[in-house]
Every structure is written in C-alpha cells, then in structure tokens.
C-alpha cells in the first residue's frame, strides 16, 4: 500500500511475542518506511521487561516531533 503521507511513527516490538509475531513488524515498515524501529529480545510484555530503555526511547521520539503551532 502506498501512503501519500508518512506520519512520524515509532515501532517497539518484542521479537519473542507469541501473539504478535516479529514478521508483523515488517508490515508496519512496509507502510511506514521512515518509522523508527526497535526490536527487543522480549516477549509480549516488552514494556515491563525493558521499562527504562523503552521509556527513554519514547521520550526521545516525542521530543523530536514537530511542535504544534496554533493559528
């Protein structure tokens, strides 16, 4: 699928997740080729297993988003 716009996106994925397989992450990258992608050696609960790393990545991502300007 070709998207005309590529919104900022961050993909955080546990490669050992039995519910959302690693191959599913590739589908996101197909539609959002400029997405920031991080694959973790975790299961389904990646945030619980890598809390500090993931929260740091999310905070950095959010800080780089364009600031909204109200008119």
PQR file of N, CA, C, O and H, with PARSE charges and radii, in Angstrom:
ATOM      1  N   UNK A   1       0.845  -1.183   0.000 -0.4000 1.5000
ATOM      2  CA  UNK A   1       0.000   0.000   0.000 -0.0000 2.0000
ATOM      3  C   UNK A   1       0.883   1.236   0.000  0.5500 1.7000
ATOM      4  O   UNK A   1       1.820   1.330   0.793 -0.5500 1.4000
ATOM      5  N   UNK A   2       0.598   2.170  -0.868 -0.4000 1.5000
ATOM      6  CA  UNK A   2       1.361   3.408  -0.953 -0.0000 2.0000
ATOM      7  C   UNK A   2       0.645   4.508  -0.182  0.5500 1.7000
ATOM      8  O   UNK A   2      -0.524   4.797  -0.440 -0.5500 1.4000
ATOM      9  H   UNK A   2      -0.163   2.093  -1.513  0.4000 1.0000
ATOM     10  N   UNK A   3       1.336   5.107   0.747 -0.4000 1.5000
ATOM     11  CA  UNK A   3       0.780   6.228   1.507 -0.0000 2.0000
ATOM     12  C   UNK A   3       1.357   7.524   0.972  0.5500 1.7000
ATOM     13  O   UNK A   3       2.558   7.617   0.720 -0.5500 1.4000
ATOM     14  H   UNK A   3       2.285   4.872   0.957  0.4000 1.0000
ATOM     15  N   UNK A   4       0.520   8.506   0.802 -0.4000 1.5000
ATOM     16  CA  UNK A   4       0.999   9.805   0.333 -0.0000 2.0000
ATOM     17  C   UNK A   4       1.743  10.551   1.436  0.5500 1.7000
ATOM     18  O   UNK A   4       2.673  11.310   1.164 -0.5500 1.4000
ATOM     19  H   UNK A   4      -0.456   8.430   1.007  0.4000 1.0000
ATOM     20  N   UNK A   5       1.333  10.334   2.658 -0.4000 1.5000
ATOM     21  CA  UNK A   5       1.975  10.982   3.796 -0.0000 2.0000
ATOM     22  C   UNK A   5       2.607   9.902   4.667  0.5500 1.7000
ATOM     23  O   UNK A   5       2.104   8.782   4.758 -0.5500 1.4000
ATOM     24  H   UNK A   5       0.577   9.718   2.879  0.4000 1.0000
ATOM     25  N   UNK A   6       3.687  10.250   5.286 -0.4000 1.5000
ATOM     26  CA  UNK A   6       4.340   9.306   6.189 -0.0000 2.0000
ATOM     27  C   UNK A   6       4.458   9.978   7.553  0.5500 1.7000
ATOM     28  O   UNK A   6       5.444  10.658   7.835 -0.5500 1.4000
ATOM     29  H   UNK A   6       4.095  11.160   5.212  0.4000 1.0000
ATOM     30  N   UNK A   7       3.454   9.784   8.391 -0.4000 1.5000
ATOM     31  CA  UNK A   7       3.478  10.437   9.702 -0.0000 2.0000
ATOM     32  C   UNK A   7       4.612   9.875  10.550  0.5500 1.7000
ATOM     33  O   UNK A   7       5.049   8.743  10.340 -0.5500 1.4000
ATOM     34  H   UNK A   7       2.652   9.232   8.162  0.4000 1.0000
ATOM     35  N   UNK A   8       5.084  10.664  11.503 -0.4000 1.5000
ATOM     36  CA  UNK A   8       6.104  10.145  12.408 -0.0000 2.0000
ATOM     37  C   UNK A   8       5.574   8.900  13.115  0.5500 1.7000
ATOM     38  O   UNK A   8       4.435   8.881  13.581 -0.5500 1.4000
ATOM     39  H   UNK A   8       4.729  11.583  11.674  0.4000 1.0000
ATOM     40  N   UNK A   9       6.389   7.883  13.189 -0.4000 1.5000
ATOM     41  CA  UNK A   9       5.967   6.641  13.827 -0.0000 2.0000
ATOM     42  C   UNK A   9       7.150   5.987  14.519  0.5500 1.7000
ATOM     43  O   UNK A   9       8.287   6.057  14.053 -0.5500 1.4000
ATOM     44  H   UNK A   9       7.314   7.898  12.810  0.4000 1.0000
ATOM     45  N   UNK A  10       6.858   5.361  15.625 -0.4000 1.5000
ATOM     46  CA  UNK A  10       7.863   4.601  16.356 -0.0000 2.0000
ATOM     47  C   UNK A  10       7.290   3.215  16.607  0.5500 1.7000
ATOM     48  O   UNK A  10       6.190   3.076  17.141 -0.5500 1.4000
ATOM     49  H   UNK A  10       5.935   5.304  16.004  0.4000 1.0000
ATOM     50  N   UNK A  11       8.038   2.197  16.221 -0.4000 1.5000
ATOM     51  CA  UNK A  11       7.611   0.818  16.384 -0.0000 2.0000
ATOM     52  C   UNK A  11       8.521   0.159  17.406  0.5500 1.7000
ATOM     53  O   UNK A  11       9.738   0.115  17.228 -0.5500 1.4000
ATOM     54  H   UNK A  11       8.932   2.310  15.787  0.4000 1.0000
ATOM     55  N   UNK A  12       7.928  -0.352  18.479 -0.4000 1.5000
ATOM     56  CA  UNK A  12       8.655  -1.037  19.543 -0.0000 2.0000
ATOM     57  C   UNK A  12       8.103  -2.449  19.599  0.5500 1.7000
ATOM     58  O   UNK A  12       6.906  -2.631  19.820 -0.5500 1.4000
ATOM     59  H   UNK A  12       6.939  -0.316  18.623  0.4000 1.0000
ATOM     60  N   UNK A  13       8.954  -3.458  19.401 -0.4000 1.5000
ATOM     61  CA  UNK A  13       8.453  -4.816  19.189 -0.0000 2.0000
ATOM     62  C   UNK A  13       9.272  -5.827  19.965  0.5500 1.7000
ATOM     63  O   UNK A  13      10.501  -5.760  19.991 -0.5500 1.4000
ATOM     64  H   UNK A  13       9.927  -3.310  19.222  0.4000 1.0000
ATOM     65  N   UNK A  14       8.590  -6.754  20.591 -0.4000 1.5000
ATOM     66  CA  UNK A  14       9.259  -7.868  21.257 -0.0000 2.0000
ATOM     67  C   UNK A  14       9.372  -9.040  20.289  0.5500 1.7000
ATOM     68  O   UNK A  14       8.355  -9.558  19.829 -0.5500 1.4000
ATOM     69  H   UNK A  14       7.592  -6.808  20.570  0.4000 1.0000
ATOM     70  N   UNK A  15      10.578  -9.459  19.978 -0.4000 1.5000
ATOM     71  CA  UNK A  15      10.756 -10.492  18.945 -0.0000 2.0000
ATOM     72  C   UNK A  15      10.292 -11.874  19.394  0.5500 1.7000
ATOM     73  O   UNK A  15      10.131 -12.761  18.557 -0.5500 1.4000
ATOM     74  H   UNK A  15      11.404  -9.038  20.352  0.4000 1.0000
ATOM     75  N   UNK A  16      10.073 -12.080  20.684 -0.4000 1.5000
ATOM     76  CA  UNK A  16       9.621 -13.379  21.176 -0.0000 2.0000
ATOM     77  C   UNK A  16       8.150 -13.385  21.580  0.5500 1.7000
ATOM     78  O   UNK A  16       7.709 -14.257  22.328 -0.5500 1.4000
ATOM     79  H   UNK A  16      10.204 -11.359  21.365  0.4000 1.0000
ATOM     80  N   UNK A  17       7.405 -12.421  21.089 -0.4000 1.5000
ATOM     81  CA  UNK A  17       5.981 -12.305  21.406 -0.0000 2.0000
ATOM     82  C   UNK A  17       5.210 -13.407  20.689  0.5500 1.7000
ATOM     83  O   UNK A  17       5.223 -13.453  19.459 -0.5500 1.4000
ATOM     84  H   UNK A  17       7.764 -11.713  20.481  0.4000 1.0000
ATOM     85  N   UNK A  18       4.541 -14.295  21.421 -0.4000 1.5000
ATOM     86  CA  UNK A  18       3.800 -15.374  20.766 -0.0000 2.0000
ATOM     87  C   UNK A  18       2.487 -14.908  20.127  0.5500 1.7000
ATOM     88  O   UNK A  18       1.899 -15.636  19.328 -0.5500 1.4000
ATOM     89  H   UNK A  18       4.531 -14.257  22.420  0.4000 1.0000
ATOM     90  N   UNK A  19       2.024 -13.705  20.472 -0.4000 1.5000
ATOM     91  CA  UNK A  19       0.757 -13.197  19.938 -0.0000 2.0000
ATOM     92  C   UNK A  19       0.964 -12.305  18.720  0.5500 1.7000
ATOM     93  O   UNK A  19       0.211 -12.394  17.750 -0.5500 1.4000
ATOM     94  H   UNK A  19       2.501 -13.114  21.121  0.4000 1.0000
ATOM     95  N   UNK A  20       1.966 -11.459  18.763 -0.4000 1.5000
ATOM     96  CA  UNK A  20       2.275 -10.541  17.666 -0.0000 2.0000
ATOM     97  C   UNK A  20       3.666 -10.895  17.162  0.5500 1.7000
ATOM     98  O   UNK A  20       4.670 -10.419  17.692 -0.5500 1.4000
ATOM     99  H   UNK A  20       2.578 -11.388  19.550  0.4000 1.0000
ATOM    100  N   UNK A  21       3.714 -11.718  16.155 -0.4000 1.5000
ATOM    101  CA  UNK A  21       4.973 -12.259  15.663 -0.0000 2.0000
ATOM    102  C   UNK A  21       5.859 -11.171  15.063  0.5500 1.7000
ATOM    103  O   UNK A  21       5.381 -10.143  14.583 -0.5500 1.4000
ATOM    104  H   UNK A  21       2.899 -12.105  15.725  0.4000 1.0000
ATOM    105  N   UNK A  22       7.151 -11.428  15.105 -0.4000 1.5000
ATOM    106  CA  UNK A  22       8.124 -10.461  14.602 -0.0000 2.0000
ATOM    107  C   UNK A  22       7.838 -10.069  13.149  0.5500 1.7000
ATOM    108  O   UNK A  22       8.066  -8.922  12.765 -0.5500 1.4000
ATOM    109  H   UNK A  22       7.540 -12.263  15.495  0.4000 1.0000
ATOM    110  N   UNK A  23       7.354 -10.985  12.362 -0.4000 1.5000
ATOM    111  CA  UNK A  23       7.034 -10.688  10.963 -0.0000 2.0000
ATOM    112  C   UNK A  23       6.005  -9.561  10.846  0.5500 1.7000
ATOM    113  O   UNK A  23       5.990  -8.835   9.852 -0.5500 1.4000
ATOM    114  H   UNK A  23       7.168 -11.916  12.675  0.4000 1.0000
ATOM    115  N   UNK A  24       5.155  -9.415  11.849 -0.4000 1.5000
ATOM    116  CA  UNK A  24       4.160  -8.349  11.832 -0.0000 2.0000
ATOM    117  C   UNK A  24       4.776  -6.970  11.858  0.5500 1.7000
ATOM    118  O   UNK A  24       4.194  -6.017  11.339 -0.5500 1.4000
ATOM    119  H   UNK A  24       5.167 -10.005  12.656  0.4000 1.0000
ATOM    120  N   UNK A  25       5.941  -6.853  12.454 -0.4000 1.5000
ATOM    121  CA  UNK A  25       6.627  -5.562  12.488 -0.0000 2.0000
ATOM    122  C   UNK A  25       6.994  -5.116  11.084  0.5500 1.7000
ATOM    123  O   UNK A  25       6.962  -3.926  10.770 -0.5500 1.4000
ATOM    124  H   UNK A  25       6.414  -7.627  12.876  0.4000 1.0000
ATOM    125  N   UNK A  26       7.341  -6.069  10.250 -0.4000 1.5000
ATOM    126  CA  UNK A  26       7.687  -5.739   8.869 -0.0000 2.0000
ATOM    127  C   UNK A  26       6.532  -5.122   8.107  0.5500 1.7000
ATOM    128  O   UNK A  26       6.739  -4.289   7.224 -0.5500 1.4000
ATOM    129  H   UNK A  26       7.367  -7.036  10.505  0.4000 1.0000
ATOM    130  N   UNK A  27       5.321  -5.524   8.443 -0.4000 1.5000
ATOM    131  CA  UNK A  27       4.155  -4.942   7.778 -0.0000 2.0000
ATOM    132  C   UNK A  27       4.052  -3.451   8.062  0.5500 1.7000
ATOM    133  O   UNK A  27       3.699  -2.669   7.179 -0.5500 1.4000
ATOM    134  H   UNK A  27       5.153  -6.201   9.161  0.4000 1.0000
ATOM    135  N   UNK A  28       4.356  -3.063   9.281 -0.4000 1.5000
ATOM    136  CA  UNK A  28       4.347  -1.634   9.611 -0.0000 2.0000
ATOM    137  C   UNK A  28       5.405  -0.896   8.804  0.5500 1.7000
ATOM    138  O   UNK A  28       5.152   0.194   8.291 -0.5500 1.4000
ATOM    139  H   UNK A  28       4.642  -3.699   9.998  0.4000 1.0000
ATOM    140  N   UNK A  29       6.587  -1.488   8.693 -0.4000 1.5000
ATOM    141  CA  UNK A  29       7.666  -0.824   7.960 -0.0000 2.0000
ATOM    142  C   UNK A  29       7.373  -0.726   6.465  0.5500 1.7000
ATOM    143  O   UNK A  29       7.894   0.163   5.792 -0.5500 1.4000
ATOM    144  H   UNK A  29       6.792  -2.373   9.111  0.4000 1.0000
ATOM    145  N   UNK A  30       6.555  -1.621   5.943 -0.4000 1.5000
ATOM    146  CA  UNK A  30       6.157  -1.535   4.543 -0.0000 2.0000
ATOM    147  C   UNK A  30       5.344  -0.270   4.304  0.5500 1.7000
ATOM    148  O   UNK A  30       5.551   0.436   3.317 -0.5500 1.4000
ATOM    149  H   UNK A  30       6.132  -2.343   6.490  0.4000 1.0000
ATOM    150  N   UNK A  31       4.421   0.008   5.215 -0.4000 1.5000
ATOM    151  CA  UNK A  31       3.566   1.189   5.077 -0.0000 2.0000
ATOM    152  C   UNK A  31       4.213   2.459   5.607  0.5500 1.7000
ATOM    153  O   UNK A  31       3.883   3.556   5.157 -0.5500 1.4000
ATOM    154  H   UNK A  31       4.254  -0.566   6.017  0.4000 1.0000
ATOM    155  N   UNK A  32       5.122   2.323   6.551 -0.4000 1.5000
ATOM    156  CA  UNK A  32       5.775   3.482   7.170 -0.0000 2.0000
ATOM    157  C   UNK A  32       7.293   3.298   7.103  0.5500 1.7000
ATOM    158  O   UNK A  32       7.931   3.052   8.127 -0.5500 1.4000
ATOM    159  H   UNK A  32       5.390   1.432   6.916  0.4000 1.0000
ATOM    160  N   UNK A  33       7.875   3.417   5.902 -0.4000 1.5000
ATOM    161  CA  UNK A  33       9.289   3.113   5.734 -0.0000 2.0000
ATOM    162  C   UNK A  33      10.228   4.027   6.521  0.5500 1.7000
ATOM    163  O   UNK A  33      11.383   3.669   6.750 -0.5500 1.4000
ATOM    164  H   UNK A  33       7.357   3.617   5.070  0.4000 1.0000
ATOM    165  N   UNK A  34       9.757   5.180   6.931 -0.4000 1.5000
ATOM    166  CA  UNK A  34      10.598   6.101   7.704 -0.0000 2.0000
ATOM    167  C   UNK A  34      10.403   5.960   9.206  0.5500 1.7000
ATOM    168  O   UNK A  34      10.920   6.765   9.981 -0.5500 1.4000
ATOM    169  H   UNK A  34       8.818   5.471   6.745  0.4000 1.0000
ATOM    170  N   UNK A  35       9.669   4.955   9.613 -0.4000 1.5000
ATOM    171  CA  UNK A  35       9.408   4.753  11.040 -0.0000 2.0000
ATOM    172  C   UNK A  35      10.699   4.419  11.778  0.5500 1.7000
ATOM    173  O   UNK A  35      11.608   3.787  11.240 -0.5500 1.4000
ATOM    174  H   UNK A  35       9.249   4.301   8.983  0.4000 1.0000
ATOM    175  N   UNK A  36      10.742   4.857  13.003 -0.4000 1.5000
ATOM    176  CA  UNK A  36      11.832   4.478  13.906 -0.0000 2.0000
ATOM    177  C   UNK A  36      11.468   3.099  14.448  0.5500 1.7000
ATOM    178  O   UNK A  36      10.385   2.919  15.007 -0.5500 1.4000
ATOM    179  H   UNK A  36      10.003   5.370  13.440  0.4000 1.0000
ATOM    180  N   UNK A  37      12.353   2.135  14.289 -0.4000 1.5000
ATOM    181  CA  UNK A  37      12.042   0.752  14.623 -0.0000 2.0000
ATOM    182  C   UNK A  37      13.025   0.207  15.658  0.5500 1.7000
ATOM    183  O   UNK A  37      14.241   0.355  15.529 -0.5500 1.4000
ATOM    184  H   UNK A  37      13.232   2.281  13.835  0.4000 1.0000
ATOM    185  N   UNK A  38      12.463  -0.427  16.686 -0.4000 1.5000
ATOM    186  CA  UNK A  38      13.291  -1.045  17.732 -0.0000 2.0000
ATOM    187  C   UNK A  38      12.736  -2.433  18.020  0.5500 1.7000
ATOM    188  O   UNK A  38      11.552  -2.590  18.318 -0.5500 1.4000
ATOM    189  H   UNK A  38      11.476  -0.548  16.791  0.4000 1.0000
ATOM    190  N   UNK A  39      13.592  -3.426  17.930 -0.4000 1.5000
ATOM    191  CA  UNK A  39      13.231  -4.803  18.201 -0.0000 2.0000
ATOM    192  C   UNK A  39      13.942  -5.232  19.482  0.5500 1.7000
ATOM    193  O   UNK A  39      15.156  -5.073  19.614 -0.5500 1.4000
ATOM    194  H   UNK A  39      14.553  -3.298  17.688  0.4000 1.0000
ATOM    195  N   UNK A  40      13.173  -5.777  20.422 -0.4000 1.5000
ATOM    196  CA  UNK A  40      13.715  -6.163  21.724 -0.0000 2.0000
ATOM    197  C   UNK A  40      13.672  -7.676  21.901  0.5500 1.7000
ATOM    198  O   UNK A  40      12.791  -8.353  21.373 -0.5500 1.4000
ATOM    199  H   UNK A  40      12.187  -5.906  20.315  0.4000 1.0000
ATOM    200  N   UNK A  41      14.622  -8.183  22.641 -0.4000 1.5000
ATOM    201  CA  UNK A  41      14.650  -9.604  22.988 -0.0000 2.0000
ATOM    202  C   UNK A  41      13.729  -9.801  24.189  0.5500 1.7000
ATOM    203  O   UNK A  41      14.173 -10.058  25.308 -0.5500 1.4000
ATOM    204  H   UNK A  41      15.338  -7.633  23.071  0.4000 1.0000
ATOM    205  N   UNK A  42      12.428  -9.669  23.917 -0.4000 1.5000
ATOM    206  CA  UNK A  42      11.403  -9.774  24.954 -0.0000 2.0000
ATOM    207  C   UNK A  42      10.223 -10.548  24.395  0.5500 1.7000
ATOM    208  O   UNK A  42      10.198 -10.923  23.223 -0.5500 1.4000
ATOM    209  H   UNK A  42      12.067  -9.460  23.008  0.4000 1.0000
ATOM    210  N   UNK A  43       9.253 -10.775  25.256 -0.4000 1.5000
ATOM    211  CA  UNK A  43       8.005 -11.386  24.840 -0.0000 2.0000
ATOM    212  C   UNK A  43       6.950 -10.328  24.614  0.5500 1.7000
ATOM    213  O   UNK A  43       7.247  -9.223  24.159 -0.5500 1.4000
ATOM    214  H   UNK A  43       9.273 -10.470  26.208  0.4000 1.0000
ATOM    215  N   UNK A  44       5.700 -10.677  24.940 -0.4000 1.5000
ATOM    216  CA  UNK A  44       4.561  -9.794  24.711 -0.0000 2.0000
ATOM    217  C   UNK A  44       4.608  -8.545  25.585  0.5500 1.7000
ATOM    218  O   UNK A  44       4.110  -7.494  25.181 -0.5500 1.4000
ATOM    219  H   UNK A  44       5.459 -11.574  25.310  0.4000 1.0000
ATOM    220  N   UNK A  45       5.192  -8.639  26.762 -0.4000 1.5000
ATOM    221  CA  UNK A  45       5.203  -7.512  27.696 -0.0000 2.0000
ATOM    222  C   UNK A  45       6.558  -6.810  27.676  0.5500 1.7000
ATOM    223  O   UNK A  45       7.241  -6.719  28.696 -0.5500 1.4000
ATOM    224  H   UNK A  45       5.597  -9.493  27.090  0.4000 1.0000
ATOM    225  N   UNK A  46       6.927  -6.322  26.511 -0.4000 1.5000
ATOM    226  CA  UNK A  46       8.228  -5.671  26.331 -0.0000 2.0000
ATOM    227  C   UNK A  46       8.422  -4.491  27.281  0.5500 1.7000
ATOM    228  O   UNK A  46       9.513  -4.297  27.818 -0.5500 1.4000
ATOM    229  H   UNK A  46       6.372  -6.396  25.683  0.4000 1.0000
ATOM    230  N   UNK A  47       7.380  -3.714  27.486 -0.4000 1.5000
ATOM    231  CA  UNK A  47       7.495  -2.554  28.359 -0.0000 2.0000
ATOM    232  C   UNK A  47       7.835  -2.968  29.785  0.5500 1.7000
ATOM    233  O   UNK A  47       8.638  -2.310  30.445 -0.5500 1.4000
ATOM    234  H   UNK A  47       6.493  -3.872  27.050  0.4000 1.0000
ATOM    235  N   UNK A  48       7.245  -4.027  30.256 -0.4000 1.5000
ATOM    236  CA  UNK A  48       7.545  -4.499  31.604 -0.0000 2.0000
ATOM    237  C   UNK A  48       8.957  -5.078  31.699  0.5500 1.7000
ATOM    238  O   UNK A  48       9.597  -5.002  32.748 -0.5500 1.4000
ATOM    239  H   UNK A  48       6.592  -4.562  29.719  0.4000 1.0000
ATOM    240  N   UNK A  49       9.429  -5.648  30.612 -0.4000 1.5000
ATOM    241  CA  UNK A  49      10.742  -6.274  30.625 -0.0000 2.0000
ATOM    242  C   UNK A  49      11.881  -5.292  30.372  0.5500 1.7000
ATOM    243  O   UNK A  49      13.007  -5.520  30.813 -0.5500 1.4000
ATOM    244  H   UNK A  49       8.910  -5.710  29.760  0.4000 1.0000
ATOM    245  N   UNK A  50      11.595  -4.204  29.666 -0.4000 1.5000
ATOM    246  CA  UNK A  50      12.630  -3.218  29.311 -0.0000 2.0000
ATOM    247  C   UNK A  50      12.135  -1.787  29.559  0.5500 1.7000
ATOM    248  O   UNK A  50      12.286  -0.907  28.712 -0.5500 1.4000
ATOM    249  H   UNK A  50      10.680  -4.019  29.308  0.4000 1.0000
ATOM    250  N   UNK A  51      11.548  -1.579  30.725 -0.4000 1.5000
ATOM    251  CA  UNK A  51      10.888  -0.312  31.039 -0.0000 2.0000
ATOM    252  C   UNK A  51      11.783   0.904  30.806  0.5500 1.7000
ATOM    253  O   UNK A  51      11.391   1.821  30.084 -0.5500 1.4000
ATOM    254  H   UNK A  51      11.425  -2.294  31.413  0.4000 1.0000
ATOM    255  N   UNK A  52      12.961   0.930  31.395 -0.4000 1.5000
ATOM    256  CA  UNK A  52      13.813   2.119  31.294 -0.0000 2.0000
ATOM    257  C   UNK A  52      14.245   2.386  29.858  0.5500 1.7000
ATOM    258  O   UNK A  52      14.245   3.535  29.414 -0.5500 1.4000
ATOM    259  H   UNK A  52      13.279   0.185  31.982  0.4000 1.0000
ATOM    260  N   UNK A  53      14.608   1.353  29.141 -0.4000 1.5000
ATOM    261  CA  UNK A  53      15.041   1.528  27.756 -0.0000 2.0000
ATOM    262  C   UNK A  53      13.911   2.050  26.890  0.5500 1.7000
ATOM    263  O   UNK A  53      14.095   2.991  26.119 -0.5500 1.4000
ATOM    264  H   UNK A  53      14.608   0.420  29.502  0.4000 1.0000
ATOM    265  N   UNK A  54      12.745   1.441  27.017 -0.4000 1.5000
ATOM    266  CA  UNK A  54      11.622   1.821  26.170 -0.0000 2.0000
ATOM    267  C   UNK A  54      11.105   3.215  26.518  0.5500 1.7000
ATOM    268  O   UNK A  54      10.813   3.999  25.615 -0.5500 1.4000
ATOM    269  H   UNK A  54      12.595   0.677  27.644  0.4000 1.0000
ATOM    270  N   UNK A  55      10.987   3.540  27.794 -0.4000 1.5000
ATOM    271  CA  UNK A  55      10.503   4.884  28.150 -0.0000 2.0000
ATOM    272  C   UNK A  55      11.477   5.949  27.670  0.5500 1.7000
ATOM    273  O   UNK A  55      11.059   7.039  27.279 -0.5500 1.4000
ATOM    274  H   UNK A  55      11.224   2.903  28.528  0.4000 1.0000
ATOM    275  N   UNK A  56      12.756   5.651  27.695 -0.4000 1.5000
ATOM    276  CA  UNK A  56      13.747   6.601  27.187 -0.0000 2.0000
ATOM    277  C   UNK A  56      13.593   6.798  25.679  0.5500 1.7000
ATOM    278  O   UNK A  56      13.673   7.922  25.185 -0.5500 1.4000
ATOM    279  H   UNK A  56      13.095   4.765  28.012  0.4000 1.0000
ATOM    280  N   UNK A  57      13.373   5.708  24.955 -0.4000 1.5000
ATOM    281  CA  UNK A  57      13.169   5.806  23.504 -0.0000 2.0000
ATOM    282  C   UNK A  57      11.904   6.587  23.169  0.5500 1.7000
ATOM    283  O   UNK A  57      11.911   7.417  22.260 -0.5500 1.4000
ATOM    284  H   UNK A  57      13.307   4.794  25.356  0.4000 1.0000
ATOM    285  N   UNK A  58      10.822   6.329  23.893 -0.4000 1.5000
ATOM    286  CA  UNK A  58       9.565   7.038  23.639 -0.0000 2.0000
ATOM    287  C   UNK A  58       9.725   8.520  23.951  0.5500 1.7000
ATOM    288  O   UNK A  58       9.267   9.362  23.179 -0.5500 1.4000
ATOM    289  H   UNK A  58      10.817   5.655  24.631  0.4000 1.0000
ATOM    290  N   UNK A  59      10.357   8.851  25.054 -0.4000 1.5000
ATOM    291  CA  UNK A  59      10.564  10.256  25.412 -0.0000 2.0000
ATOM    292  C   UNK A  59      11.403  10.967  24.350  0.5500 1.7000
ATOM    293  O   UNK A  59      11.108  12.105  23.986 -0.5500 1.4000
ATOM    294  H   UNK A  59      10.729   8.167  25.682  0.4000 1.0000
ATOM    295  N   UNK A  60      12.433  10.309  23.860 -0.4000 1.5000
ATOM    296  CA  UNK A  60      13.258  10.905  22.814 -0.0000 2.0000
ATOM    297  C   UNK A  60      12.480  11.109  21.531  0.5500 1.7000
ATOM    298  O   UNK A  60      12.613  12.142  20.875 -0.5500 1.4000
ATOM    299  H   UNK A  60      12.673   9.385  24.155  0.4000 1.0000
ATOM    300  N   UNK A  61      11.672  10.131  21.171 -0.4000 1.5000
ATOM    301  CA  UNK A  61      10.853  10.227  19.968 -0.0000 2.0000
ATOM    302  C   UNK A  61       9.875  11.397  20.073  0.5500 1.7000
ATOM    303  O   UNK A  61       9.759  12.202  19.150 -0.5500 1.4000
ATOM    304  H   UNK A  61      11.564   9.292  21.703  0.4000 1.0000
ATOM    305  N   UNK A  62       9.184  11.480  21.190 -0.4000 1.5000
ATOM    306  CA  UNK A  62       8.198  12.549  21.379 -0.0000 2.0000
ATOM    307  C   UNK A  62       8.883  13.920  21.359  0.5500 1.7000
ATOM    308  O   UNK A  62       8.326  14.879  20.826 -0.5500 1.4000
ATOM    309  H   UNK A  62       9.279  10.826  21.940  0.4000 1.0000
ATOM    310  N   UNK A  63      10.064  14.017  21.925 -0.4000 1.5000
ATOM    311  CA  UNK A  63      10.769  15.305  21.960 -0.0000 2.0000
ATOM    312  C   UNK A  63      11.199  15.766  20.568  0.5500 1.7000
ATOM    313  O   UNK A  63      11.425  16.956  20.353 -0.5500 1.4000
ATOM    314  H   UNK A  63      10.516  13.238  22.359  0.4000 1.0000
ATOM    315  N   UNK A  64      11.311  14.834  19.625 -0.4000 1.5000
ATOM    316  CA  UNK A  64      11.710  15.188  18.262 -0.0000 2.0000
ATOM    317  C   UNK A  64      10.519  15.481  17.336  0.5500 1.7000
ATOM    318  O   UNK A  64      10.715  15.897  16.194 -0.5500 1.4000
ATOM    319  H   UNK A  64      11.127  13.867  19.800  0.4000 1.0000
ATOM    320  N   UNK A  65       9.305  15.268  17.816 -0.4000 1.5000
ATOM    321  CA  UNK A  65       8.135  15.539  16.992 -0.0000 2.0000
ATOM    322  C   UNK A  65       8.002  17.031  16.755  0.5500 1.7000
ATOM    323  O   UNK A  65       8.346  17.830  17.626 -0.5500 1.4000
ATOM    324  H   UNK A  65       9.146  14.930  18.743  0.4000 1.0000
ATOM    325  N   UNK A  66       7.507  17.414  15.590 -0.4000 1.5000
ATOM    326  CA  UNK A  66       7.285  18.848  15.328 -0.0000 2.0000
ATOM    327  C   UNK A  66       6.312  19.421  16.346  0.5500 1.7000
ATOM    328  O   UNK A  66       5.337  18.777  16.732 -0.5500 1.4000
ATOM    329  H   UNK A  66       7.227  16.764  14.883  0.4000 1.0000
ATOM    330  N   UNK A  67       6.594  20.620  16.762 -0.4000 1.5000
ATOM    331  CA  UNK A  67       5.718  21.301  17.712 -0.0000 2.0000
ATOM    332  C   UNK A  67       4.515  21.871  16.992  0.5500 1.7000
ATOM    333  O   UNK A  67       4.649  22.443  15.910 -0.5500 1.4000
ATOM    334  H   UNK A  67       7.386  21.143  16.448  0.4000 1.0000
ATOM    335  N   UNK A  68       3.348  21.720  17.580 -0.4000 1.5000
ATOM    336  CA  UNK A  68       2.130  22.251  17.003 -0.0000 2.0000
ATOM    337  C   UNK A  68       2.101  23.769  17.167  0.5500 1.7000
ATOM    338  O   UNK A  68       2.422  24.302  18.229 -0.5500 1.4000
ATOM    339  H   UNK A  68       3.240  21.255  18.458  0.4000 1.0000
ATOM    340  N   UNK A  69       1.715  24.438  16.106 -0.4000 1.5000
ATOM    341  CA  UNK A  69       1.603  25.892  16.136 -0.0000 2.0000
ATOM    342  C   UNK A  69       0.140  26.237  15.914  0.5500 1.7000
ATOM    343  O   UNK A  69      -0.410  25.960  14.848 -0.5500 1.4000
ATOM    344  H   UNK A  69       1.455  24.005  15.244  0.4000 1.0000
ATOM    345  N   UNK A  70      -0.492  26.839  16.911 -0.4000 1.5000
ATOM    346  CA  UNK A  70      -1.899  27.249  16.761 -0.0000 2.0000
ATOM    347  C   UNK A  70      -1.956  28.566  16.010  0.5500 1.7000
ATOM    348  O   UNK A  70      -1.135  29.458  16.226 -0.5500 1.4000
ATOM    349  H   UNK A  70      -0.045  27.064  17.777  0.4000 1.0000
ATOM    350  N   UNK A  71      -2.944  28.673  15.120 -0.4000 1.5000
ATOM    351  CA  UNK A  71      -3.097  29.923  14.366 -0.0000 2.0000
ATOM    352  C   UNK A  71      -4.314  30.678  14.814  0.5500 1.7000
ATOM    353  O   UNK A  71      -4.602  31.754  14.289 -0.5500 1.4000
ATOM    354  H   UNK A  71      -3.610  27.949  14.945  0.4000 1.0000
TER
END
